[in-house]
Amino acid sequence: MPLQATSGAASYDAFGGGVPVEPVYIEQIFSTYLYTGNGNTAPETQTINNGIDLSTKGGLVWIKNRTVATNNVLFDTNRGATKVLVSNATSAEATDASTLTSFNNNGFSVYYGQGVNGQNNPIASWTFRKQPKFFDVVTWTADDSGTGQAVPHNLGSIPGCIIVKATSASSNWFTWHIASGITVARSGFQLNSTAASALSVNSTGQMTSTEFFSGQLFDSSFGRPVTDGTTYVAYLFAHNAGGFGLTGTDNVISCGSYTSDGSGNATVTLGYEPQWVMIKKSSGVGTWYMFDTMRGYVNPGPSNQLAANTSGAEVSAGNIGYPTATGFQVSGLGSSADFIYIAIRRGPMKVPTSGTSVFAPVIRTGTSTAVSVTGVGFPPDMMWSQYRDSAGNDNPLYDKLRGPTRTLFKNSTMAEQTPASYGINSFDQDGVSLAANQGYTNNSGSLFIYDFFRRAPSFFDEVCDSLSGTVNHNLGVAPELIIAKVRNYSPQDWFVDVPSLGATRTLNLNLTGAASSTNYISSPTATQFTTTLGGGGYNYVYYLFASCAGVSKVGSYTGNGSSQTINCGFTGGARFVLIKKSSGTGDWMVSDSARGIVSGNDPYLELNNTNAEVTGEDWLDTDSTGFVVNEVSGSNANTNGATYIFLAIA
């Protein structure tokens, strides 16, 4: 019988003939899902479809009401639905039929309980699916009379963190952490407490990729079982164990430590951008801070924080940390102190195969009332908004990494703006929430187009960076279009780098001019690029695009003065087209399928100005492989001999 590879590359056989290993990505095994409760009394229920298979794979669901002081409640498939544990309390397991009612093959369902489904309450949920080299749940009954017993697990690697709770008795939550760089004598913590780690761990037994010894984890301070019959649950987290992505070698979870400097700052390198981070001071009293990018873990802060050890509502924690392309930055949690953390990689990791999974145009009439815009089909990372029916209004750009309240204007040299009347309320699971009386996106009676983008390998990525020199990114391929803007300085043009244009490759998003040879970005690769921007206190944001087979195309063409088909390799045509003349003066023209890319006249807007939508020109037509561009006097998008660059999305 042929042997099948279980590590390393994602699909190869020892002698051939085996079943290829199926790649696993973080989006299949972890989810931060935000929802609004609809309960309080029976029989209100809600099903959360987060794409995580719990019914057949198993795992943990952790739920916290964001605006009401309710408990952190944890449910796992080993113990069963309605079996509640509270991370901020010592209480034993309770059975509560008003809480989580079922684990599903694409998420879970909740009943009417306030902590899981309170009427109109914003609620956060974190789902951890069982998966080797990521996470496991084990339960057992003590039969060791205090001497320690072997507890088997399926993590497939030595754990980086183990969180243990007695389910049949009141007890603290014991948390063991590998705590790299921190002495073993300080590797024990209580999840329900702010206490420092100052407890020695029993050295009896061992910890391996298949088992741990309860005697290694417990001492009398944490309620080590001294009589048989106590039941326990343990949540095991891996640490830099690989096992994910197309090659099967990517890390998706890290359990590490760091020491802050005298000002309380530290830079943590993970090798990836995190989407979820939990941090605890180990050398002193400290909260178990929890951050995630869905609730607002932004660069720079303030970021929204919840705590595992308290029932408190979510608070804006100030600038105490933010994610970077290769890890995260921390500040203000304590100077010259030791900390531990658990970090989970941002997704998606899988290269998209459909444009609808990463781009959506939405047309809408403003109401000047607070509203949630839905129907996007994915959690967006960036939103472009523009008036269609009136002139004189700036064109805002919002993104999740900078935070929804921070606005840049595509047509303007202004620095990043933060007035509430400029921003949006939040980026959501299926769209965004708009504020009342928000004139740039929601003016009453005005027609708007919103273009939503999702970050994904080979398609689109974003980096916030203040350095001059090497900038890291997670696009996974060399970017073909880089849009850059300084965030904290005015006036300053937008810079657009198009490597395929050669030496004369720099354009300005807010201007109509031809490409110039004053180049600020160079040497783009699959993981980084070089820039002379940044430094001197200037903070930049970079938006990176590339050609992704069947999804997007960055390219150029030479006009022929009549009509020509631009083959992008699509099968259903382009739903978004952005075109700019690079060899001479020309606007940044954009059309999309929501407003109409048809065989007749095609509405277009210009990103570089505040003009209303142009509706009377047949400048763009459909083609299954991409789009057809026509030369008409108004748009001049196919002038004979002129060179154009474009971004098209299927």
C-alpha positions in Angstrom: 0.0 0.0 0.0 1.5 3.4 -0.9 2.5 5.7 1.9 0.9 9.1 1.9 2.8 12.3 2.9 1.4 13.9 6.0 3.7 17.0 6.2 5.6 19.3 4.0 4.2 19.9 0.5 0.4 19.8 0.3 0.1 17.0 -2.2 2.7 14.3 -2.8 3.0 10.5 -2.2 5.9 8.5 -0.8 5.6 6.0 -3.7 2.8 7.4 -5.8 -0.8 6.3 -6.0 -2.0 7.7 -2.7 -4.7 10.3 -2.2 -3.2 13.8 -2.4 -3.2 15.8 0.8 -5.9 18.5 0.7 -4.5 22.0 1.6 -6.1 23.6 4.6 -6.4 27.4 5.0 -7.1 29.5 8.1 -10.5 30.6 6.7 -11.7 27.0 7.0 -10.8 26.6 10.7 -11.2 30.0 12.4 -13.7 32.8 12.2 -14.5 36.1 13.9 -18.1 36.6 13.2 -20.1 39.7 14.4 -23.9 39.7 14.5 -26.7 41.6 16.1 -28.9 39.8 18.5 -32.6 39.3 17.9 -33.6 37.6 21.1 -34.2 38.2 24.9 -37.3 36.0 25.1 -38.3 32.7 23.6 -38.7 31.7 20.8 -36.2 34.0 19.1 -33.3 32.1 17.4 -30.5 32.9 15.1 -28.2 30.8 12.9 -24.7 32.1 12.4 -23.2 30.9 9.0 -19.5 31.6 9.4 -18.3 28.8 7.1 -16.8 26.7 9.8 -17.8 23.0 10.0 -18.3 22.2 13.6 -20.8 19.4 13.3 -18.4 17.0 11.7 -15.1 18.4 12.6 -15.7 19.7 16.1 -14.4 22.7 18.0 -15.0 25.7 20.2 -17.3 28.7 20.0 -16.5 31.7 22.3 -19.2 34.4 22.4 -19.2 37.9 24.0 -21.8 40.6 24.0 -20.0 43.8 23.0 -22.1 46.5 24.5 -23.6 44.9 27.6 -21.6 43.6 30.6 -22.3 39.9 30.2 -20.1 36.9 30.6 -17.6 35.5 28.1 -19.4 32.2 27.4 -17.7 29.1 25.8 -19.2 26.1 24.2 -17.4 23.1 22.7 -18.5 20.0 20.7 -16.9 17.6 23.3 -19.3 18.7 26.0 -22.2 19.5 23.7 -24.5 22.5 22.9 -26.1 24.3 25.9 -23.2 23.4 28.1 -21.8 26.7 29.3 -18.4 27.7 30.7 -17.6 31.3 31.7 -14.0 32.4 31.2 -14.3 35.3 33.6 -15.6 33.1 36.5 -14.6 30.0 38.5 -18.1 28.4 38.2 -18.5 24.8 37.1 -20.2 24.0 33.8 -23.9 25.0 33.6 -26.6 23.8 31.3 -28.6 26.6 29.8 -31.1 25.9 27.0 -31.3 29.6 26.1 -27.8 29.7 24.8 -26.0 27.9 21.9 -28.4 25.2 20.6 -26.5 23.4 17.9 -23.2 23.1 16.2 -23.7 23.1 12.4 -21.7 22.2 9.3 -21.2 25.9 8.5 -21.4 27.6 11.9 -23.8 27.4 14.9 -27.2 28.4 16.2 -28.2 30.4 19.3 -31.5 30.8 21.2 -32.7 33.9 23.0 -30.2 34.4 25.9 -28.9 37.9 26.3 -25.2 36.8 26.3 -25.5 35.1 23.0 -28.5 36.8 21.3 -29.6 39.9 23.2 -32.1 42.0 21.3 -30.3 44.6 19.1 -27.0 43.9 20.9 -23.8 43.7 18.9 -22.2 40.4 19.6 -18.8 38.9 18.8 -18.1 35.3 18.2 -14.8 33.4 17.7 -14.9 29.9 16.3 -12.0 27.6 16.6 -12.3 24.3 14.6 -10.4 21.2 15.5 -7.5 20.8 13.2 -4.0 19.3 13.7 -1.4 22.0 14.2 -4.0 24.6 15.0 -6.5 23.6 17.8 -7.9 20.7 19.7 -10.5 20.1 22.5 -10.1 17.2 25.0 -12.1 16.1 28.0 -11.3 13.6 30.7 -12.1 12.4 34.2 -9.5 12.5 36.9 -8.4 9.1 38.1 -4.9 10.0 39.2 -5.4 10.7 42.9 -3.2 13.7 42.5 -0.2 11.9 40.9 -0.8 12.9 37.3 -2.3 11.1 34.3 -1.6 11.1 30.6 -4.2 12.9 28.6 -4.2 12.1 24.8 -4.8 14.8 22.2 -4.9 15.2 18.5 -3.1 18.5 18.1 -0.3 16.8 16.1 2.3 19.1 17.6 3.6 20.1 21.0 1.1 22.6 22.3 1.9 26.3 22.6 -0.9 27.0 25.0 -3.3 24.8 27.0 -6.3 26.3 28.8 -7.9 23.9 31.3 -11.1 24.1 33.3 -12.8 21.8 35.8 -16.3 21.3 34.5 -17.8 19.4 37.4 -16.5 21.7 40.1 -15.7 25.4 40.8 -12.1 26.2 40.0 -9.8 28.7 38.3 -9.0 28.4 34.6 -5.5 27.1 34.5 -3.5 28.3 31.5 -0.2 26.9 30.6 1.8 28.8 27.9 5.0 27.8 26.2 6.1 31.4 26.9 9.2 31.5 24.7 11.9 33.4 26.6 10.1 33.3 29.9 11.2 30.9 32.6 9.2 27.7 33.2 8.7 28.9 36.8 6.4 31.6 35.4 4.5 29.7 32.7 1.2 29.2 34.6 -1.7 31.7 34.5 -5.4 32.0 35.4 -7.6 33.0 32.5 -10.2 34.3 34.9 -7.7 36.5 36.7 -5.3 39.4 36.1 -2.7 37.8 38.4 0.9 37.7 37.3 2.5 34.4 36.4 4.4 33.4 39.5 3.6 29.8 39.9 5.9 26.8 39.3 4.7 24.0 37.1 4.9 20.4 38.3 7.7 18.8 36.2 6.3 15.3 36.5 5.4 13.8 33.2 5.9 15.3 29.7 4.2 17.2 27.0 4.3 15.8 23.4 2.5 16.0 20.1 0.1 13.3 21.2 -0.4 13.7 25.0 0.2 15.9 28.1 0.3 14.9 31.7 -2.2 16.5 34.0 0.4 16.4 36.8 2.6 18.6 34.7 -0.1 21.3 34.6 -1.7 21.4 37.9 -0.6 22.4 41.4 -2.6 23.2 44.5 -3.0 26.8 43.6 -5.0 25.9 40.5 -7.1 23.1 42.1 -5.1 20.1 41.0 -7.5 17.1 41.5 -6.7 15.2 44.6 -9.7 12.8 44.4 -10.9 10.9 41.4 -14.0 11.8 39.5 -13.5 15.5 38.7 -14.2 16.2 35.0 -12.1 18.6 32.9 -11.9 20.2 29.5 -8.7 21.5 27.8 -8.4 23.8 24.9 -5.0 23.2 23.1 -3.4 25.8 20.7 -0.5 25.0 18.5 2.6 27.2 18.1 4.3 27.7 14.7 3.7 24.2 13.7 3.2 24.7 9.9 0.7 22.5 8.2 -1.3 25.1 6.2 -1.5 26.7 2.8 -0.9 25.3 -0.6 2.5 23.9 0.4 1.4 22.7 3.8 4.2 24.6 5.5 2.6 27.9 6.5 2.0 28.8 10.1 -1.4 30.1 11.1 -1.1 30.3 14.9 1.7 31.5 17.2 2.0 31.3 21.0 4.9 33.6 21.9 6.2 36.2 24.3 7.9 39.5 24.2 9.5 42.1 26.5 8.5 45.8 26.2 11.0 48.5 26.3 11.2 51.4 28.8 8.5 53.2 27.0 6.2 50.2 26.9 6.7 49.5 23.2 7.5 46.3 21.4 7.6 44.9 17.8 6.5 41.3 17.5 7.4 39.4 14.4 5.2 36.5 13.3 5.9 36.2 9.6 2.3 37.0 8.8 -0.4 39.6 9.5 -2.7 38.6 12.4 -6.4 38.9 12.5 -6.9 37.9 16.2 -4.5 38.5 19.1 -4.8 37.8 22.9 -2.2 39.4 25.1 -1.5 39.0 28.8 1.3 40.6 31.0 3.2 37.7 32.6 5.5 39.6 34.8 2.8 41.5 36.6 -0.9 42.1 37.0 -2.6 42.4 33.6 -5.8 42.0 31.7 -6.2 39.3 29.1 -6.8 41.7 26.1 -8.5 40.4 23.0 -8.3 42.2 19.6 -9.6 41.2 16.2 -9.7 43.0 12.9 -13.5 42.6 12.5 -14.2 44.7 15.6 -11.5 47.2 14.8 -7.8 46.2 15.3 -6.5 49.1 13.3 -3.2 50.8 12.3 -2.7 52.8 14.3 -5.2 52.6 17.2 -7.4 53.2 19.0 -8.5 49.6 18.7 -11.5 48.0 20.2 -10.8 45.6 23.1 -12.6 42.9 25.0 -11.1 40.9 27.9 -11.3 37.2 28.6 -11.2 37.7 32.4 -14.0 40.2 32.8 -17.7 40.6 31.8 -17.1 44.2 30.8 -18.4 45.7 27.6 -16.1 46.5 24.7 -14.0 49.6 25.0 -11.8 51.6 22.7 -8.3 50.9 24.1 -6.4 53.8 22.7 -3.2 53.3 20.7 -2.0 50.2 22.5 -1.3 48.1 19.4 -2.0 47.4 15.8 -1.3 44.7 13.2 1.5 44.9 10.7 2.3 42.9 7.5 4.6 40.6 9.5 3.2 40.7 13.1 2.0 43.4 15.4 3.1 46.5 17.3 2.3 47.0 21.0 2.6 50.0 23.3 1.2 51.3 26.6 0.5 47.9 28.3 3.5 48.2 30.6 7.1 49.3 30.4 10.0 46.9 30.7 7.6 44.0 31.3 7.1 40.5 30.0 4.0 39.5 28.0 2.6 36.3 26.4 0.3 36.2 23.4 -1.7 34.0 21.1 -1.9 35.3 17.5 -3.9 33.9 14.5 -3.1 34.6 10.9 -5.3 36.9 8.8 -7.2 35.2 6.0 -8.2 34.3 3.4 -5.1 32.4 2.5 -6.5 30.6 -0.5 -6.2 32.3 -3.9 -9.7 33.3 -5.1 -11.2 31.7 -8.2 -14.2 34.0 -8.5 -14.4 37.8 -8.8 -17.6 37.8 -6.8 -15.8 36.5 -3.8 -13.5 39.6 -3.6 -15.3 42.5 -5.4 -18.9 43.8 -5.4 -20.4 47.1 -6.7 -23.5 48.4 -5.0 -25.7 51.3 -6.1 -27.9 53.0 -3.6 -29.9 56.2 -2.9 -28.8 58.0 0.3 -31.2 58.4 3.2 -29.3 60.5 5.8 -30.3 57.9 8.4 -28.1 55.2 9.9 -28.3 52.1 7.8 -26.5 48.8 7.2 -25.5 48.2 3.6 -25.6 44.5 2.9 -25.6 42.1 0.0 -21.9 42.4 -0.7 -21.3 38.7 -0.3 -18.1 38.9 1.8 -16.6 40.9 4.6 -15.1 43.9 2.7 -11.7 45.4 3.5 -12.0 48.5 1.4 -14.9 50.7 0.1 -14.8 53.4 -2.6 -17.8 55.8 -2.5 -18.8 58.4 -5.1 -21.7 60.6 -6.0 -23.3 59.7 -9.3 -25.8 62.5 -9.8 -24.2 65.7 -8.6 -20.8 67.4 -8.9 -18.5 69.0 -6.3 -18.3 66.2 -3.8 -15.0 64.5 -2.9 -14.6 60.8 -3.5 -13.9 59.0 -0.2 -11.9 55.8 0.3 -12.3 53.7 3.5 -10.5 50.6 4.6 -10.6 48.2 7.5 -6.9 48.3 8.3 -6.8 52.1 8.9 -10.3 52.0 10.6 -13.7 53.0 9.3 -13.6 56.5 10.7 -10.5 57.5 8.8 -11.1 58.9 5.3 -8.9 59.5 2.3 -10.2 61.3 -0.8 -9.1 59.8 -4.1 -9.4 63.2 -5.9 -7.6 65.2 -3.2 -4.2 66.0 -1.8 -5.7 66.2 1.8 -4.2 64.1 4.5 -6.3 61.4 6.2 -9.5 63.0 7.7 -11.2 61.8 10.9 -14.3 64.0 11.5 -17.3 61.8 12.2 -19.2 63.3 9.3 -16.6 62.0 6.9 -16.3 58.4 8.1 -18.5 55.3 8.2 -19.5 53.4 11.3 -18.1 50.0 10.7 -17.0 47.3 8.3 -19.4 44.3 8.7 -19.7 40.7 7.7 -21.7 41.5 4.5 -21.1 45.2 3.9 -20.8 48.3 6.0 -22.8 50.4 8.4 -23.3 54.1 7.5 -23.9 56.9 9.9 -26.8 59.3 9.8 -26.2 62.6 8.0 -23.0 61.2 6.5 -22.8 63.4 3.4 -20.0 61.6 1.6 -21.8 58.2 1.5 -25.4 58.7 2.6 -26.8 62.2 1.7 -30.5 62.0 1.5 -31.8 61.5 -2.1 -28.4 61.4 -3.7 -27.3 58.5 -5.9 -24.2 56.6 -4.9 -21.9 53.9 -6.1 -20.0 51.8 -3.5 -17.2 49.5 -4.7 -16.2 46.9 -2.2 -12.9 45.0 -2.3 -11.7 42.1 -0.2 -8.0 41.4 0.5 -6.9 38.1 -0.9 -3.7 36.5 -2.2 -2.8 37.4 -5.8 -5.7 39.9 -6.0 -5.4 42.8 -3.5 -3.5 43.6 -0.4 -2.9 46.7 1.9 0.0 47.8 3.9 0.4 50.7 6.4 4.0 51.6 6.9 6.1 54.7 7.9 9.5 53.5 6.8 11.6 54.4 3.8 13.2 51.3 2.3 11.9 47.8 2.3 8.1 47.3 2.9 6.7 43.9 3.5 3.4 42.7 2.1 1.2 39.6 1.9 -0.1 39.7 -1.7 1.8 36.5 -2.4 2.8 37.7 -5.9 4.6 40.7 -7.2 2.2 43.7 -7.3 1.5 45.1 -10.7 -0.3 48.2 -9.5 0.6 50.0 -6.3 -1.5 53.0 -5.1 0.2 55.0 -2.3 -0.9 58.0 -0.2 0.6 59.8 2.8 -1.8 59.8 5.7 -0.5 62.5 7.9 0.6 65.3 5.7 -1.1 67.9 3.4 -1.0 68.7 0.6 0.4 65.6 -1.1 -0.5 63.8 -4.3 -1.4 60.2 -4.6 1.3 58.1 -6.2 0.5 55.2 -8.5 3.3 52.8 -9.5 2.9 50.6 -12.6 6.0 48.4 -12.9 5.1 47.2 -16.4 5.6 50.7 -17.8 9.3 50.5 -17.1 11.3 53.6 -16.2 8.4 56.0 -16.8 6.0 54.3 -14.4 4.6 56.8 -11.9 1.1 58.4 -12.1 -1.0 60.4 -9.7 -4.5 59.2 -8.9 -5.7 62.7 -8.2 -4.3 64.2 -11.4 -4.7 63.7 -15.2 -1.0 63.9 -16.2 1.0 61.3 -18.1 3.3 58.8 -16.4 6.6 60.3 -15.2 10.1 58.9 -14.5 10.1 60.3 -10.9 9.7 56.9 -9.4 9.3 56.3 -5.7 8.7 52.5 -5.7 10.9 49.8 -7.1 11.8 46.1 -7.0 8.4 44.6 -6.2 8.5 40.9 -5.3 6.0 38.4 -3.9 6.7 39.5 -0.3 8.1 43.1 -0.4 8.9 46.2 -2.4 11.3 49.1 -2.0 10.2 52.7 -1.6 11.7 56.1 -1.0 8.4 57.3 0.5 8.0 57.2 4.2 10.6 58.1 6.8 10.8 61.5 8.4 7.6 60.9 10.3 5.5 60.3 7.2 2.9 57.5 7.4 1.8 55.9 4.2 -0.9 53.5 3.1 -0.2 51.2 0.1 -2.9 49.4 -1.9 -1.5 46.6 -4.0 -3.2 44.9 -7.0 -2.2 42.0 -9.2 -3.5 39.8 -12.0 -5.3 36.8 -10.6 -6.4 34.1 -13.1 -10.1 34.5 -13.9 -10.5 37.1 -11.2 -8.5 40.3 -12.0 -6.2 41.7 -14.6 -3.7 44.5 -14.5 -2.5 45.4 -17.9 -2.0 48.0 -20.7 -3.0 48.4 -24.3 -2.2 50.8 -27.2 -5.2 52.6 -28.7 -6.2 51.9 -32.3 -8.6 54.9 -32.7 -11.8 52.7 -33.2 -12.7 49.6 -31.2 -10.7 46.7 -29.7 -11.3 43.8 -27.3 -9.1 43.6 -24.2 -8.7 39.9 -23.3 -8.3 39.5 -19.6 -8.7 35.8 -19.5 -12.2 36.0 -18.0 -15.1 33.8 -18.9 -18.0 36.0 -17.9 -16.7 39.5 -18.7 -15.5 42.3 -16.5 -17.7 43.7 -13.8 -15.2 46.6 -13.0 -12.9 48.5 -15.3 -10.5 51.3 -14.3 -8.6 52.9 -17.2 -6.0 55.7 -17.3 -4.1 57.1 -20.3 -0.4 56.7 -19.3 1.2 58.3 -22.4 -0.6 61.6 -22.0 -3.3 63.6 -20.2 -6.4 61.6 -19.3 -8.9 61.0 -16.5 -9.0 57.9 -14.2 -12.3 56.5 -15.7 -14.2 53.8 -13.9 -17.3 51.7 -14.8 -18.9 48.7 -13.2 -21.7 46.2 -13.8 -24.0 47.7 -11.1 -24.3 51.0 -13.2 -24.0 49.1 -16.5 -21.2 47.7 -18.7 -23.5 47.0 -21.7 -23.5 47.1 -25.5 -24.8 50.7 -25.5 -23.9 53.7 -23.5 -21.9 53.0 -20.3 -21.9 55.4 -17.3 -18.5 56.2 -16.0 -17.0 58.3 -13.2 -13.6 59.9 -12.9 -11.7 59.2 -9.7 -9.5 62.3 -10.0 -12.3 64.9 -9.9 -15.7 65.6 -8.4 -17.7 65.5 -11.6 -21.1 63.8 -11.8 -21.4 60.5 -13.7 -21.1 60.7 -17.5 -24.0 58.7 -19.1 -24.1 59.5 -22.8 -21.1 57.7 -24.2 -20.7 54.2 -25.6 -17.0 54.0 -24.6 -17.1 50.5 -23.1 -18.8 47.3 -24.1 -19.0 43.8 -22.8 -16.9 40.8 -23.9 -16.8 37.4 -22.2 -13.0 37.5 -22.0 -12.8 41.0 -20.5 -14.1 44.2 -22.1 -14.3 46.2 -25.4 -13.0 49.7 -25.4 -14.3 52.2 -28.0 -12.9 55.6 -29.1 -15.3 58.4 -28.5 -14.5 62.1 -28.2 -15.5 62.5 -24.6 -13.7 59.7 -22.9 -10.8 59.3 -25.3 -10.1 55.8 -24.0 -8.8 54.3 -27.3 -7.0 57.2 -29.1 -4.8 55.8 -31.9 -1.2 55.3 -30.7 -1.9 56.3 -27.1 -0.9 53.9 -24.2 -3.4 53.1 -21.4 -3.2 51.1 -18.2 -6.2 49.3 -16.7 -7.4 47.3 -13.8 -10.3 44.9 -14.6 -12.2 42.6 -12.2 -14.4 39.7 -13.3 
